Amino acid sequence: MNKSIIVLLQVVIVLLMTSSITAAQESKPRHAPDALPGVEAEMLKSEYWIGLHEDADTVIMTPEEIETFNNNVRNKKSERISYEGPLRNPILPLDLPDRLPGDTLRVWLKSNIDKLFNPDDMWGSRDFYDGRNAIYNDAMKQTLADAMNVSGIPGVITRRFGIVVNHTDVRQYPTHVPGYSDTKTELDRFQITDLCIGNPVAILHRSADGDFLYVESPIARGWIDACDIAIADRGTIRELAETRKFLMATGDKVPIYGDPSFEHFARYFYLSATIPLIGNDSAGYTVNMPYRKQDGSLGTVYGYVKPDADVHIGHLPYTKRSVITQMFKLLNTPYGWHGQDNKRDCVGTLRVVFRCCGLVTGRHMRDASAHRVEFDGSLGAQEKMAAVAKIEPVITAASGPGHIVLYLGKARNGMLYFMHQGGWGYKDEDGTHLIVNRVSINPVNHVWYSIDKPNVFTTMRN
């Protein structure tokens, strides 16, 4: 072969390799910008959105009206869900009857065992992957089923009561090992939700090894690490969990210390979590911190919170200022499926924001209020935006299949905006995949979450 032709071929091969490498590099996912397209820098500040509302400090519901709202949420007709665990309606565990038929629990647990061996499709996957990215085989699944100790359920269950002493997870099965839907996204299908310190629970059962307790919590049934629950009688738990004198975390997470000099860290309590307040002065706050004794029973000890900590005595007033302020404290916080890894997903983010004002919205906020506007998909984008512009902003959650957002409202530029926790990204004009995976803001004409996605707008008021 002619030497010049060989050289030419070599050049062509190098150019092809270089272009392939460049294309591969360019196709790699990248971080989305702090301000997504269509979001101006000033919009990343809570003051911008508060300033749009002359009624920012108007009380939307009084504490008495909020209690009525919460009771309505708890008493709404429940819909069937595909597996046992998440509760359609929130409950009051301390108001449950003393006893439960054992057969009821057997049905719940056997339903989940069936879902373990015959899982529903999730984004094209019917497998579970453990922390090594290995698929659960039938032997591994049977180990989980055996750990649920169904044969140990008595004919009649006498409920015991406890309180959550550490921020914890509610699990579908008695294990900390994940059950990811695939090897890329790390969405743990065994994760039901998370629970803040101070949540009361009714205890129904224990795992075969005693490491997990099956409980009824305010928003879910499931397995909780026994180390995170302290047990006492119903009255004692009620006195702690329902005290009207409490300190609430209004920051993403607030440290509690074991000494008044703040040298020995004890634990965190997370946004909207409450803990009984003993007193406060210029030196800080003293709280009554529950803990689990070695025998599993409840103990309490003084805890100490710094005077400049992001906390509030009692709930915040339910105003647009409060909702916007709390939501923006979570701006850029990372995504966590169902509370996985002490993070929050879409509904978890909104749930704790509204809970700072005392509202109980449950896991399915679209059903929380009768003030709902539903769209059937017949409107075009411009028509739908015109209709949505008439809906009350800031206190409205907009939901569609698999996602829910806060409807922020109209900005000074005339565009409507959403703010939400989203566990995915989008492709820019060049086709580059940009990862968001955090609480962010976007105009409703942006592909990350556009106006055509939500079909129910629920305003949180009576």
Stockholm file with secondary structure:
# STOCKHOLM 1.0

chainA/1-462         MNKSIIVLLQVVIVLLMTSSITAAQESKPRHAPDALPGVEAEMLKSEYWIGLHEDADTVIMTPEEIETFNNNVRNKKSERISYEGPLRNPILPLDLPDRLPGDTLRVWLKSNIDKLFNPDDMWGSRDFYDGRNAIYNDAMKQTLADAMNVSGIPGVITRRFGIVVNHTDVRQYPTHVPGYSDTKTELDRFQITDLCIGNPVAILHRSADGDFLYVESPIARGWIDACDIAIADRGTIRELAETRKFLMATGDKVPIYGDPSFEHFARYFYLSATIPLIGNDSAGYTVNMPYRKQDGSLGTVYGYVKPDADVHIGHLPYTKRSVITQMFKLLNTPYGWHGQDNKRDCVGTLRVVFRCCGLVTGRHMRDASAHRVEFDGSLGAQEKMAAVAKIEPVITAASGPGHIVLYLGKARNGMLYFMHQGGWGYKDEDGTHLIVNRVSINPVNHVWYSIDKPNVFTTMRN
#=GR chainA/1-462 SS CCHHHHHHHHHHHHHHHHHHHHHHHHHSCEECCSSCTTCCGGGGSHHHHHTTCTTTTSCSBCHHHHHHHHHHHHHSCCCCCSSSSBCSSCCCGGGSCSEEEHHHHHHHHHHHHHHHHSCCCBTTBCCCBCTTSCBCCHHHHHHHHHHTCGGGCCSEEECEEEEECSCEEEESSSCSSCCBSSSSSCCBTTEEEEECTTCEEEEEEECTTSSEEEEECSSBEEEEEGGGEEEECHHHHHHHHTCSSEEEECSSEEEEESSTTSCSEEEEEETTCEEEEEEEETTEEEEEEEEECTTSBEEEEEEEECTTSSEEESCCCBSHHHHHHHHHHTTTCBBCGGGGGGCBCHHHHHHHHHHTTTCCCCSCGGGSCSCEEECCSCSCHHHHHHHHTTSCCSSEEEEETTEEEEEEEECTTSCEEEEEEESCEEECTTCCEEECCEEEEEETTSTTSCTTSCCEEEECCC
#=GC SS_cons         CCHHHHHHHHHHHHHHHHHHHHHHHHHSCEECCSSCTTCCGGGGSHHHHHTTCTTTTSCSBCHHHHHHHHHHHHHSCCCCCSSSSBCSSCCCGGGSCSEEEHHHHHHHHHHHHHHHHSCCCBTTBCCCBCTTSCBCCHHHHHHHHHHTCGGGCCSEEECEEEEECSCEEEESSSCSSCCBSSSSSCCBTTEEEEECTTCEEEEEEECTTSSEEEEECSSBEEEEEGGGEEEECHHHHHHHHTCSSEEEECSSEEEEESSTTSCSEEEEEETTCEEEEEEEETTEEEEEEEEECTTSBEEEEEEEECTTSSEEESCCCBSHHHHHHHHHHTTTCBBCGGGGGGCBCHHHHHHHHHHTTTCCCCSCGGGSCSCEEECCSCSCHHHHHHHHTTSCCSSEEEEETTEEEEEEEECTTSCEEEEEEESCEEECTTCCEEECCEEEEEETTSTTSCTTSCCEEEECCC
//
